Amino acid sequence: MKTDLGSVPAVCPMPVLIVSAYDGEGKINLMNAAWGMICQMDKIALFIDEDHKTTQDILATKAFTVGLADRKSMVPADYVGIVSGNKVPDKFARSGFHATKSTHVNAPIIDELPITMECELAEVVKTENMYAIVGKIVNVCADEEIVGDNGKIDISKTEILMFDQFRWNYDLLGEMVGKAGSAGKELK
């Protein structure tokens, strides 16, 4: 038997994404954005409000980065989600994060985040029902210790945070239980 819960966002868990951009004067702003998703092999869509300071900075500079928060970065990652850059001009400094300028796009890479997608603004989608920033991923950089011998990220070496929208918690990415594209082959 199932229980009706009403209209709630039921895609869970969501990765904790830290979106960063420079403003027109080179000052860093960033935000925690749980609602984002890969939308093509080289694109990411961020479903964020138009009035966010970070959104306005992305529109001005046409570039941004998206980092995946982990257990070690949970406190500053949460902070940049509960404080507005429109109200706290030194939000980045107060977060305790540090940044390095991307060599691929005009945006900051947050040093403490283990995986970062460096993006150029590809499109803004604005309809009656949504506002989305779409970025073309031009590079992904990752901490050396989480890259396997095959040159790919070994997610088991990370403690990536996931946002649980039902309980309003941060959880860690769980264990591997099967291989995508293989687990269902037994039903063929």
Backbone as a printed PyTorch tensor [residue, N CA C, xyz], in Angstrom:
tensor([[[  0.8480,  -1.1870,   0.0000],
         [  0.0000,   0.0000,   0.0000],
         [  0.8880,   1.2430,   0.0000]],

        [[  0.4620,   2.2610,  -0.6890],
         [  1.1940,   3.5220,  -0.7450],
         [  0.4310,   4.6030,   0.0100]],

        [[  1.1640,   5.6130,   0.4800],
         [  0.5870,   6.7530,   1.1770],
         [  0.7060,   7.9830,   0.2930]],

        [[ -0.3560,   8.7250,   0.1170],
         [ -0.3190,   9.9620,  -0.6410],
         [  0.3910,  11.0410,   0.1700]],

        [[  1.3310,  11.7550,  -0.4800],
         [  2.0920,  12.8060,   0.1990],
         [  1.7820,  14.1990,  -0.3490]],

        [[  0.9490,  14.2700,  -1.3650],
         [  0.6620,  15.5640,  -1.9680],
         [  1.7420,  15.9290,  -2.9730]],

        [[  1.7770,  17.1710,  -3.3480],
         [  2.7420,  17.6540,  -4.3290],
         [  4.0390,  18.0350,  -3.6320]],

        [[  5.0440,  17.1890,  -3.7670],
         [  6.3610,  17.4490,  -3.1830],
         [  7.4270,  17.1260,  -4.2300]],

        [[  8.5930,  17.7840,  -4.1740],
         [  9.6740,  17.4230,  -5.1020],
         [ 10.2060,  16.0480,  -4.6980]],

        [[ 10.0040,  15.0500,  -5.5470],
         [ 10.2940,  13.6700,  -5.1570],
         [ 11.4750,  13.0550,  -5.8970]],

        [[ 12.3030,  13.8540,  -6.5390],
         [ 13.5280,  13.3240,  -7.1160],
         [ 14.5860,  13.4280,  -6.0290]],

        [[ 15.0110,  12.3020,  -5.5650],
         [ 15.8730,  12.3030,  -4.3910],
         [ 16.7950,  11.1010,  -4.4520]],

        [[ 18.0360,  11.2210,  -4.0850],
         [ 18.6840,  12.4490,  -3.6100],
         [ 19.2100,  13.2790,  -4.7730]],

        [[ 19.5670,  14.5060,  -4.4650],
         [ 20.1360,  15.4260,  -5.4450],
         [ 21.5620,  15.7590,  -5.0050]],

        [[ 22.4950,  15.8690,  -5.9480],
         [ 23.8470,  16.2750,  -5.5480],
         [ 23.8350,  17.7160,  -5.0500]],

        [[ 24.7230,  18.0230,  -4.1310],
         [ 24.8610,  19.3880,  -3.6230],
         [ 25.8570,  20.0900,  -4.5420]],

        [[ 25.3480,  21.0040,  -5.3500],
         [ 26.1360,  21.7070,  -6.3550],
         [ 26.4910,  23.1050,  -5.8630]],

        [[ 27.7430,  23.4600,  -5.9740],
         [ 28.1760,  24.8090,  -5.6260],
         [ 28.5110,  25.5220,  -6.9370]],

        [[ 27.6920,  26.5150,  -7.2620],
         [ 27.8160,  27.2610,  -8.5130],
         [ 28.5830,  28.5410,  -8.2110]],

        [[ 29.6330,  28.7980,  -9.0000],
         [ 30.4960,  29.9600,  -8.7590],
         [ 30.6740,  30.7700, -10.0340]],

        [[ 30.7620,  32.0740,  -9.8580],
         [ 30.9900,  32.9670, -10.9990],
         [ 31.6490,  34.2430, -10.5000]],

        [[ 32.2970,  34.9420, -11.4160],
         [ 32.8080,  36.2830, -11.1330],
         [ 31.7390,  37.2880, -11.5210]],

        [[ 31.7150,  38.4210, -10.8270],
         [ 30.8620,  39.5060, -11.2960],
         [ 31.6530,  40.3050, -12.3330]],

        [[ 31.1110,  41.3700, -12.8140],
         [ 31.7700,  42.1730, -13.8430],
         [ 33.0950,  42.7690, -13.4230]],

        [[ 33.3520,  42.8260, -12.1130],
         [ 34.6000,  43.3980, -11.6020],
         [ 35.5740,  42.3280, -11.1070]],

        [[ 35.2590,  41.0640, -11.3100],
         [ 36.1500,  39.9830, -10.9170],
         [ 35.9650,  39.4800,  -9.4990]],

        [[ 34.9170,  39.9180,  -8.8250],
         [ 34.6250,  39.4640,  -7.4670],
         [ 33.8510,  38.1400,  -7.5310]],

        [[ 34.2080,  37.2150,  -6.6450],
         [ 33.5920,  35.8890,  -6.6430],
         [ 32.2740,  35.8850,  -5.8880]],

        [[ 31.2830,  35.2420,  -6.4860],
         [ 30.0520,  34.9220,  -5.7840],
         [ 29.7460,  33.4590,  -6.0430]],

        [[ 29.0350,  32.8400,  -5.1150],
         [ 28.7170,  31.4310,  -5.2320],
         [ 27.4380,  31.1100,  -4.4950]],

        [[ 26.8570,  29.9640,  -4.8540],
         [ 25.6140,  29.5520,  -4.2250],
         [ 25.5230,  28.0320,  -4.2060]],

        [[ 24.7120,  27.5200,  -3.3070],
         [ 24.3950,  26.1030,  -3.2210],
         [ 23.1340,  25.9000,  -4.0460]],

        [[ 23.2040,  25.0050,  -5.0290],
         [ 22.0630,  24.7570,  -5.9040],
         [ 21.8080,  23.2590,  -5.9760]],

        [[ 20.8060,  22.7960,  -5.2690],
         [ 20.5080,  21.3620,  -5.2730],
         [ 19.7750,  20.9360,  -6.5360]],

        [[ 19.1440,  21.8560,  -7.2440],
         [ 18.3450,  21.4800,  -8.3980],
         [ 19.1140,  21.7460,  -9.6820]],

        [[ 19.8820,  20.7510, -10.0870],
         [ 20.6460,  20.8160, -11.3170],
         [ 20.8500,  19.4060, -11.8320]],

        [[ 21.0550,  19.2920, -13.1590],
         [ 21.1640,  17.9560, -13.7430],
         [ 21.9000,  18.0360, -15.0760]],

        [[ 22.6380,  16.9880, -15.3840],
         [ 23.2420,  16.8600, -16.7010],
         [ 22.0940,  16.7500, -17.7030]],

        [[ 22.1610,  17.5260, -18.7920],
         [ 21.0630,  17.4800, -19.7630],
         [ 21.5150,  17.0190, -21.1380]],

        [[ 22.8020,  16.8900, -21.3580],
         [ 23.4190,  16.2570, -22.5220],
         [ 24.8030,  15.8330, -22.0610]],

        [[ 25.5230,  15.1050, -22.8740],
         [ 26.8470,  14.6280, -22.4540],
         [ 27.7940,  15.7750, -22.1000]],

        [[ 27.5770,  16.9390, -22.6840],
         [ 28.4640,  18.0630, -22.4150],
         [ 27.7210,  19.2970, -21.9090]],

        [[ 26.5450,  19.0950, -21.3010],
         [ 25.7460,  20.2320, -20.8180],
         [ 25.1970,  19.9360, -19.4240]],

        [[ 25.0480,  20.9960, -18.6480],
         [ 24.4040,  20.9140, -17.3380],
         [ 23.3440,  22.0030, -17.2740]],

        [[ 22.1970,  21.6760, -16.7050],
         [ 21.1220,  22.6470, -16.5080],
         [ 20.9800,  22.9130, -15.0190]],

        [[ 20.9560,  24.1800, -14.6670],
         [ 20.7740,  24.6040, -13.2770],
         [ 19.4330,  25.3040, -13.1750]],

        [[ 18.5810,  24.7970, -12.3360],
         [ 17.2470,  25.3730, -12.1560],
         [ 17.2980,  26.3070, -10.9550]],

        [[ 17.7160,  27.5330, -11.2320],
         [ 17.9370,  28.5270, -10.1820],
         [ 17.1380,  29.7760, -10.5100]],

        [[ 16.8820,  30.5870,  -9.4990],
         [ 16.0910,  31.7970,  -9.7000],
         [ 16.8940,  32.8690, -10.4260]],

        [[ 16.1920,  33.6110, -11.2120],
         [ 16.7960,  34.6840, -11.9900],
         [ 17.3740,  35.7860, -11.1060]],

        [[ 16.8080,  35.9910,  -9.9310],
         [ 17.2460,  37.1080,  -9.0900],
         [ 18.4450,  36.7930,  -8.2040]],

        [[ 18.9580,  35.5610,  -8.2310],
         [ 20.1620,  35.2550,  -7.4480],
         [ 21.3320,  36.1050,  -7.9510]],

        [[ 22.1690,  36.5290,  -7.0490],
         [ 23.3780,  37.2800,  -7.4220],
         [ 24.2500,  36.4370,  -8.3400]],

        [[ 24.3950,  35.1510,  -8.0400],
         [ 25.2100,  34.2690,  -8.8760],
         [ 24.6320,  34.1730, -10.2830]],

        [[ 23.3250,  34.0830, -10.4040],
         [ 22.6900,  34.0350, -11.7220],
         [ 23.0240,  35.2940, -12.5070]],

        [[ 22.8990,  36.4430, -11.8740],
         [ 23.1960,  37.7070, -12.5550],
         [ 24.6660,  37.7770, -12.9770]],

        [[ 25.5550,  37.2320, -12.1450],
         [ 26.9780,  37.2120, -12.4900],
         [ 27.2410,  36.2930, -13.6810]],

        [[ 26.5710,  35.1480, -13.7280],
         [ 26.7080,  34.2320, -14.8710],
         [ 26.2510,  34.9250, -16.1500]],

        [[ 25.1400,  35.6230, -16.0680],
         [ 24.6310,  36.3350, -17.2420],
         [ 25.6060,  37.4190, -17.7120]],

        [[ 26.2770,  38.0560, -16.7580],
         [ 27.2170,  39.1270, -17.1030],
         [ 28.5210,  38.5890, -17.6960]],

        [[ 29.0410,  37.4960, -17.1530],
         [ 30.3530,  36.9990, -17.5860],
         [ 30.2820,  35.8450, -18.5820]],

        [[ 29.1040,  35.2140, -18.6990],
         [ 28.8830,  34.1050, -19.6360],
         [ 29.7080,  32.8550, -19.2920]],

        [[ 30.0690,  32.7140, -18.0100],
         [ 30.8480,  31.5520, -17.5870],
         [ 30.5760,  31.2680, -16.1090]],

        [[ 30.7850,  30.0070, -15.7230],
         [ 30.6050,  29.6100, -14.3310],
         [ 31.2340,  28.2420, -14.1010]],

        [[ 31.3630,  27.8730, -12.8480],
         [ 31.7960,  26.5250, -12.4970],
         [ 30.7380,  25.8980, -11.6050]],

        [[ 30.6950,  24.5700, -11.6310],
         [ 29.8010,  23.8110, -10.7710],
         [ 30.6510,  22.7600, -10.0700]],

        [[ 30.7910,  22.8980,  -8.7600],
         [ 31.5620,  21.9410,  -7.9700],
         [ 30.6380,  21.0550,  -7.1650]],

        [[ 31.0820,  19.8270,  -6.9330],
         [ 30.3210,  18.8990,  -6.0960],
         [ 30.8270,  19.0040,  -4.6680]],

        [[ 29.9200,  19.3120,  -3.7470],
         [ 30.2920,  19.4290,  -2.3410],
         [ 30.4930,  18.0360,  -1.7420]],

        [[ 31.3550,  17.9550,  -0.7380],
         [ 31.5970,  16.6930,  -0.0470],
         [ 31.5080,  16.8990,   1.4560]],

        [[ 31.7380,  15.8140,   2.1950],
         [ 31.6160,  15.8780,   3.6580],
         [ 32.4820,  16.9930,   4.2440]],

        [[ 33.7130,  17.1360,   3.7620],
         [ 34.6310,  18.1350,   4.3160],
         [ 34.1510,  19.5610,   4.0590]],

        [[ 33.4020,  19.7700,   2.9870],
         [ 32.9670,  21.1260,   2.6340],
         [ 31.5160,  21.4060,   3.0350]],

        [[ 30.9040,  20.5310,   3.8230],
         [ 29.4840,  20.6550,   4.1390],
         [ 29.1170,  21.9950,   4.7990]],

        [[ 29.8820,  22.4280,   5.7810],
         [ 29.5210,  23.6580,   6.5070],
         [ 29.5620,  24.8760,   5.5860]],

        [[ 30.6680,  25.1300,   4.8670],
         [ 30.6290,  26.2910,   3.9590],
         [ 29.6520,  26.1070,   2.7980]],

        [[ 29.4680,  24.8660,   2.3510],
         [ 28.5050,  24.6170,   1.2650],
         [ 27.0940,  24.9710,   1.7170]],

        [[ 26.7430,  24.6220,   2.9320],
         [ 25.4260,  24.9680,   3.4560],
         [ 25.3160,  26.4800,   3.6420]],

        [[ 26.3780,  27.0930,   4.1500],
         [ 26.3750,  28.5400,   4.3730],
         [ 26.0540,  29.3030,   3.0810]],

        [[ 26.7000,  28.9020,   1.9610],
         [ 26.4680,  29.6540,   0.7240],
         [ 25.0840,  29.3800,   0.1450]],

        [[ 24.3600,  28.4310,   0.7440],
         [ 22.9810,  28.1780,   0.3500],
         [ 21.9590,  28.9100,   1.1940]],

        [[ 22.3690,  29.3530,   2.3700],
         [ 21.4110,  30.0220,   3.2620],
         [ 21.6380,  31.5320,   3.3590]],

        [[ 22.7040,  32.0250,   2.7090],
         [ 23.0120,  33.4490,   2.7340],
         [ 22.9910,  33.9670,   1.2950]],

        [[ 22.3580,  35.0970,   1.0860],
         [ 22.2410,  35.6890,  -0.2420],
         [ 23.3950,  36.6410,  -0.5330]],

        [[ 23.9850,  36.4910,  -1.7220],
         [ 25.0100,  37.4350,  -2.1740],
         [ 24.4490,  38.8160,  -2.4210]],

        [[ 23.1280,  38.9160,  -2.5890],
         [ 22.4950,  40.2230,  -2.7350],
         [ 22.4640,  40.9800,  -1.4150]],

        [[ 22.5370,  40.2520,  -0.2940],
         [ 22.4640,  40.8800,   1.0260],
         [ 23.7990,  40.8730,   1.7700]],

        [[ 24.6770,  39.9130,   1.4490],
         [ 25.9680,  39.7820,   2.1260],
         [ 27.0650,  39.8980,   1.0650]],

        [[ 27.6160,  41.1040,   0.8800],
         [ 28.5710,  41.3180,  -0.2060],
         [ 29.8770,  40.5330,  -0.0610]],

        [[ 30.2420,  40.1370,   1.1590],
         [ 31.4810,  39.3680,   1.3510],
         [ 31.1840,  37.8940,   1.6330]],

        [[ 30.1270,  37.3950,   1.0330],
         [ 29.6870,  36.0150,   1.2260],
         [ 30.8150,  35.0090,   0.9530]],

        [[ 31.5400,  35.1720,  -0.1390],
         [ 32.6250,  34.2450,  -0.4630],
         [ 33.6860,  34.2460,   0.6370]],

        [[ 34.1290,  35.3930,   1.0630],
         [ 35.1490,  35.4750,   2.1210],
         [ 34.6500,  34.8410,   3.4150]],

        [[ 33.4100,  35.1000,   3.7710],
         [ 32.8460,  34.5390,   4.9990],
         [ 32.7030,  33.0170,   4.9430]],

        [[ 32.5670,  32.4670,   3.7450],
         [ 32.3740,  31.0180,   3.6080],
         [ 33.6100,  30.2310,   4.0370]],

        [[ 34.7750,  30.8280,   3.9170],
         [ 36.0100,  30.1180,   4.2250],
         [ 36.5580,  29.3490,   3.0270]],

        [[ 35.8130,  29.3270,   1.9260],
         [ 36.3060,  28.6840,   0.7070],
         [ 37.4610,  29.5020,   0.1280]],

        [[ 38.2680,  28.8460,  -0.6830],
         [ 39.3420,  29.4840,  -1.4320],
         [ 39.1170,  29.1580,  -2.9070]],

        [[ 39.6570,  29.9910,  -3.7860],
         [ 39.4100,  29.7710,  -5.2150],
         [ 40.6520,  30.0030,  -6.0520]],

        [[ 40.6630,  29.3270,  -7.1850],
         [ 41.6810,  29.4880,  -8.2070],
         [ 40.9540,  29.8010,  -9.5050]],

        [[ 41.4940,  30.7130, -10.3060],
         [ 40.8600,  31.0580, -11.5840],
         [ 41.0080,  29.8810, -12.5430]],

        [[ 39.9120,  29.5090, -13.1640],
         [ 39.9280,  28.4600, -14.1830],
         [ 40.8130,  28.8990, -15.3480]],

        [[ 41.5100,  27.9400, -15.9460],
         [ 42.2860,  28.2370, -17.1490],
         [ 41.4500,  28.0040, -18.4080]],

        [[ 40.2210,  27.4840, -18.2360],
         [ 39.3670,  27.1510, -19.3790],
         [ 38.2050,  28.1240, -19.5870]],

        [[ 37.6870,  28.7130, -18.5070],
         [ 36.5830,  29.6640, -18.5850],
         [ 36.8470,  30.8090, -17.6130]],

        [[ 36.1360,  31.8940, -17.7700],
         [ 36.3000,  33.0470, -16.8870],
         [ 35.4440,  32.8700, -15.6310]],

        [[ 35.8740,  31.9290, -14.7760],
         [ 35.1290,  31.6320, -13.5460],
         [ 36.0810,  31.0160, -12.5190]],

        [[ 35.7170,  31.1100, -11.2510],
         [ 36.5710,  30.5570, -10.1990],
         [ 36.2970,  29.0700,  -9.9570]],

        [[ 37.3500,  28.3440,  -9.6340],
         [ 37.2320,  26.9580,  -9.1790],
         [ 37.3920,  26.9890,  -7.6670]],

        [[ 36.4420,  26.4370,  -6.9480],
         [ 36.5260,  26.3990,  -5.4890],
         [ 37.4680,  25.2570,  -5.1060]],

        [[ 38.5790,  25.6120,  -4.4900],
         [ 39.6610,  24.6620,  -4.2160],
         [ 39.2400,  23.4800,  -3.3570]],

        [[ 38.3400,  23.6900,  -2.4170],
         [ 37.9640,  22.6380,  -1.4770],
         [ 37.0310,  21.5780,  -2.0620]],

        [[ 36.4740,  21.8130,  -3.2260],
         [ 35.5200,  20.8670,  -3.8160],
         [ 36.2590,  19.8540,  -4.6790]],

        [[ 35.9660,  18.5560,  -4.5240],
         [ 36.7670,  17.5250,  -5.1840],
         [ 36.5720,  17.4070,  -6.6920]],

        [[ 35.4160,  17.8160,  -7.2030],
         [ 35.1170,  17.7140,  -8.6320],
         [ 34.4790,  19.0170,  -9.0780]],

        [[ 34.9580,  19.5760, -10.1870],
         [ 34.4040,  20.8270, -10.6960],
         [ 34.2190,  20.7570, -12.2010]],

        [[ 33.0340,  21.1850, -12.6610],
         [ 32.7540,  21.3360, -14.0820],
         [ 32.9350,  22.8100, -14.4330]],

        [[ 33.7560,  23.0770, -15.4430],
         [ 34.0110,  24.4360, -15.8950],
         [ 33.1280,  24.6680, -17.1200]],

        [[ 32.2840,  25.6900, -17.0430],
         [ 31.2210,  25.8530, -18.0440],
         [ 31.1790,  27.2300, -18.6800]],

        [[ 30.7930,  27.2240, -19.9470],
         [ 30.4310,  28.4510, -20.6540],
         [ 28.9140,  28.5010, -20.7060]],

        [[ 28.3490,  29.6910, -20.5780],
         [ 26.9010,  29.8400, -20.6850],
         [ 26.4660,  29.4610, -22.0980]],

        [[ 25.5920,  28.4580, -22.2090],
         [ 25.1120,  28.0080, -23.5120],
         [ 23.7360,  28.5750, -23.8250]],

        [[ 22.8940,  28.6650, -22.7870],
         [ 21.5090,  29.0720, -23.0280],
         [ 20.8460,  29.4180, -21.7030]],

        [[ 19.8740,  30.3040, -21.7850],
         [ 18.9810,  30.5790, -20.6680],
         [ 17.5870,  30.1710, -21.1330]],

        [[ 16.9590,  29.3200, -20.3430],
         [ 15.6110,  28.8580, -20.6830],
         [ 14.6510,  29.5070, -19.6970]],

        [[ 13.7480,  30.3070, -20.2330],
         [ 12.7920,  31.0190, -19.3900],
         [ 11.4040,  30.7860, -19.9530]],

        [[ 10.5990,  30.0710, -19.1840],
         [  9.2180,  29.8200, -19.5820],
         [  8.3200,  30.2150, -18.4190]],

        [[  7.0380,  30.0000, -18.5840],
         [  6.0950,  30.2720, -17.5040],
         [  6.3840,  29.3940, -16.2800]],

        [[  6.9440,  28.2030, -16.5160],
         [  7.1220,  27.2340, -15.4370],
         [  8.5470,  27.0010, -14.9780]],

        [[  9.5340,  27.5850, -15.6410],
         [ 10.9000,  27.3550, -15.1780],
         [ 11.8540,  28.4160, -15.6650]],

        [[ 12.9530,  28.5030, -14.9330],
         [ 14.0840,  29.3360, -15.3150],
         [ 15.3100,  28.4500, -15.1740]],

        [[ 16.0740,  28.3120, -16.2280],
         [ 17.2500,  27.4460, -16.1720],
         [ 18.4340,  28.0950, -16.8730]],

        [[ 19.5740,  27.9170, -16.2700],
         [ 20.8530,  28.2850, -16.8650],
         [ 21.4390,  26.9920, -17.4130]],

        [[ 21.7670,  26.9750, -18.6910],
         [ 22.3760,  25.7900, -19.2980],
         [ 23.8270,  26.1280, -19.6150]],

        [[ 24.7220,  25.2760, -19.1340],
         [ 26.1350,  25.4890, -19.3800],
         [ 26.7270,  24.3900, -20.2350]],

        [[ 27.6360,  24.7730, -21.1260],
         [ 28.4150,  23.8010, -21.8870],
         [ 29.6450,  23.4720, -21.0510]],

        [[ 29.8130,  22.2170, -20.7180],
         [ 30.9520,  21.7810, -19.9130],
         [ 32.1700,  21.7060, -20.8260]],

        [[ 33.1460,  22.5840, -20.5850],
         [ 34.3480,  22.5840, -21.4190],
         [ 35.4880,  21.8020, -20.7790]],

        [[ 35.4020,  21.5810, -19.4720],
         [ 36.4240,  20.7970, -18.7760],
         [ 35.8710,  20.3560, -17.4270]],

        [[ 36.3480,  19.2230, -16.9700],
         [ 36.0900,  18.7570, -15.6060],
         [ 37.4450,  18.5650, -14.9490]],

        [[ 37.6150,  19.1410, -13.7760],
         [ 38.8530,  18.9140, -13.0270],
         [ 38.4930,  18.2250, -11.7150]],

        [[ 39.4160,  17.3750, -11.2650],
         [ 39.1640,  16.5930, -10.0580],
         [ 40.4530,  16.4700,  -9.2550]],

        [[ 40.2910,  16.3430,  -7.9400],
         [ 41.4430,  16.1070,  -7.0770],
         [ 42.1410,  14.8290,  -7.5290]],

        [[ 43.4700,  14.8640,  -7.5900],
         [ 44.2440,  13.7250,  -8.0840],
         [ 43.9350,  12.4320,  -7.3440]],

        [[ 43.7070,  12.5200,  -6.0350],
         [ 43.5070,  11.2980,  -5.2390],
         [ 42.1990,  10.5700,  -5.5290]],

        [[ 41.2880,  11.1910,  -6.2810],
         [ 40.0380,  10.4950,  -6.6110],
         [ 39.9940,  10.0290,  -8.0670]],

        [[ 41.0740,  10.2580,  -8.7970],
         [ 41.1540,   9.7940, -10.1730],
         [ 41.8460,   8.4320, -10.1730]],

        [[ 41.1690,   7.4370, -10.7580],
         [ 41.7020,   6.0800, -10.7980],
         [ 42.7780,   5.9120, -11.8520]],

        [[ 43.3670,   4.7200, -11.8900],
         [ 44.4140,   4.3980, -12.8570],
         [ 43.9240,   4.5100, -14.2950]],

        [[ 42.6120,   4.3710, -14.4940],
         [ 42.0300,   4.4560, -15.8340],
         [ 41.7950,   5.9040, -16.2850]],

        [[ 42.1690,   6.8800, -15.4430],
         [ 41.9900,   8.2860, -15.7830],
         [ 40.5780,   8.8080, -15.5530]],

        [[ 39.7390,   7.9990, -14.8990],
         [ 38.3630,   8.4110, -14.6100],
         [ 38.1860,   8.6040, -13.1110]],

        [[ 37.2000,   9.4220, -12.7550],
         [ 36.9070,   9.6630, -11.3380],
         [ 36.3900,   8.3810, -10.7060]],

        [[ 36.9610,   8.0430,  -9.5510],
         [ 36.4950,   6.9020,  -8.7580],
         [ 35.6420,   7.4810,  -7.6270]],

        [[ 34.3420,   7.4840,  -7.8470],
         [ 33.4220,   8.1430,  -6.9120],
         [ 33.4840,   7.5120,  -5.5270]],

        [[ 33.9280,   6.2580,  -5.4290],
         [ 34.0360,   5.5890,  -4.1230],
         [ 35.1390,   6.2030,  -3.2630]],

        [[ 36.0120,   6.9780,  -3.8760],
         [ 37.0870,   7.6380,  -3.1310],
         [ 36.6590,   9.0240,  -2.6380]],

        [[ 35.4070,   9.3700,  -2.8640],
         [ 34.8950,  10.6770,  -2.4440],
         [ 33.8490,  10.4770,  -1.3450]],

        [[ 33.4680,  11.5480,  -0.7640],
         [ 32.3330,  11.5700,   0.1630],
         [ 31.3870,  12.6700,  -0.2970]],

        [[ 30.9010,  12.5220,  -1.5420],
         [ 30.0290,  13.5120,  -2.1610],
         [ 28.7230,  13.6200,  -1.3660]],

        [[ 28.3000,  14.8580,  -1.1220],
         [ 27.0440,  15.1040,  -0.4070],
         [ 25.8540,  14.9930,  -1.3420]],

        [[ 24.7840,  14.4410,  -0.8130],
         [ 23.5130,  14.3840,  -1.5170],
         [ 22.4830,  15.0880,  -0.6380]],

        [[ 21.5790,  15.8250,  -1.2680],
         [ 20.5300,  16.5330,  -0.5470],
         [ 19.2660,  15.6890,  -0.5640]],

        [[ 18.7780,  15.3570,   0.6050],
         [ 17.5410,  14.5880,   0.7800],
         [ 16.4140,  15.5880,   1.0010]],

        [[ 15.6170,  15.8080,  -0.0440],
         [ 14.5500,  16.8120,   0.0190],
         [ 13.4030,  16.4160,   0.9430]],

        [[ 13.2690,  15.1100,   1.2360],
         [ 12.1830,  14.6730,   2.1070],
         [ 12.4760,  14.9990,   3.5660]],

        [[ 13.6920,  14.7270,   3.9940],
         [ 14.0480,  14.9420,   5.4030],
         [ 14.8570,  16.2150,   5.6110]],

        [[ 15.2010,  16.9020,   4.5060],
         [ 15.9890,  18.1370,   4.5470],
         [ 17.3450,  17.8760,   5.1970]],

        [[ 17.9940,  16.7860,   4.7510],
         [ 19.2940,  16.3550,   5.2710],
         [ 20.3370,  16.3450,   4.1660]],

        [[ 21.5900,  16.3210,   4.5980],
         [ 22.6930,  15.9880,   3.7030],
         [ 23.0840,  14.5560,   4.0130]],

        [[ 23.1770,  13.7320,   2.9860],
         [ 23.6030,  12.3460,   3.1160],
         [ 24.8320,  12.1610,   2.2420]],

        [[ 25.5310,  11.0420,   2.4570],
         [ 26.6820,  10.7180,   1.6210],
         [ 26.2620,   9.7860,   0.5000]],

        [[ 26.9470,   9.8980,  -0.6180],
         [ 26.7150,   8.9990,  -1.7340],
         [ 26.9140,   7.5690,  -1.2390]],

        [[ 25.9860,   6.6810,  -1.5830],
         [ 25.9950,   5.3200,  -1.0540],
         [ 26.9110,   4.3560,  -1.7760]],

        [[ 26.7400,   3.1000,  -1.4350],
         [ 27.5850,   2.0410,  -1.9760],
         [ 27.1650,   1.6560,  -3.3960]],

        [[ 28.0970,   1.0760,  -4.1440],
         [ 27.8230,   0.5950,  -5.4850],
         [ 27.1400,  -0.7660,  -5.3510]],

        [[ 25.9930,  -0.9310,  -6.0250],
         [ 25.2440,  -2.1910,  -5.9290],
         [ 25.0880,  -2.8850,  -7.2780]],

        [[ 25.5280,  -2.2510,  -8.3470],
         [ 25.4260,  -2.8650,  -9.6670],
         [ 26.0420,  -1.9800, -10.7180]],

        [[ 26.2000,  -2.5200, -11.9200],
         [ 26.7820,  -1.7740, -13.0280],
         [ 25.6720,  -1.2930, -13.9610]],

        [[ 25.6330,  -0.0010, -14.2250],
         [ 24.6550,   0.5650, -15.1490],
         [ 24.8980,   0.0060, -16.5410]],

        [[ 23.8350,  -0.3390, -17.2100],
         [ 23.9400,  -0.9090, -18.5350],
         [ 24.2120,  -2.4000, -18.5410]],

        [[ 24.3960,  -2.9780, -17.3640],
         [ 24.6430,  -4.4220, -17.2590],
         [ 23.6530,  -5.1150, -16.3430]],

        [[ 23.2120,  -4.4450, -15.2910],
         [ 22.3560,  -5.0750, -14.2790],
         [ 21.0850,  -5.6640, -14.8780]],

        [[ 20.5180,  -5.0400, -15.8800],
         [ 19.2680,  -5.5120, -16.4640],
         [ 19.4190,  -6.5380, -17.5620]],

        [[ 20.6510,  -6.8700, -17.9160],
         [ 20.8690,  -7.8030, -19.0310],
         [ 20.2590,  -9.1830, -18.7850]],

        [[ 20.1520,  -9.5580, -17.5240],
         [ 19.5930, -10.8820, -17.2300],
         [ 18.1210, -10.9860, -17.6410]],

        [[ 17.4480,  -9.8540, -17.8320],
         [ 16.0390,  -9.8830, -18.2470],
         [ 15.8790,  -9.8900, -19.7660]],

        [[ 16.9850,  -9.7580, -20.5120],
         [ 16.9110,  -9.7580, -21.9820],
         [ 16.5110, -11.1230, -22.5030]]])
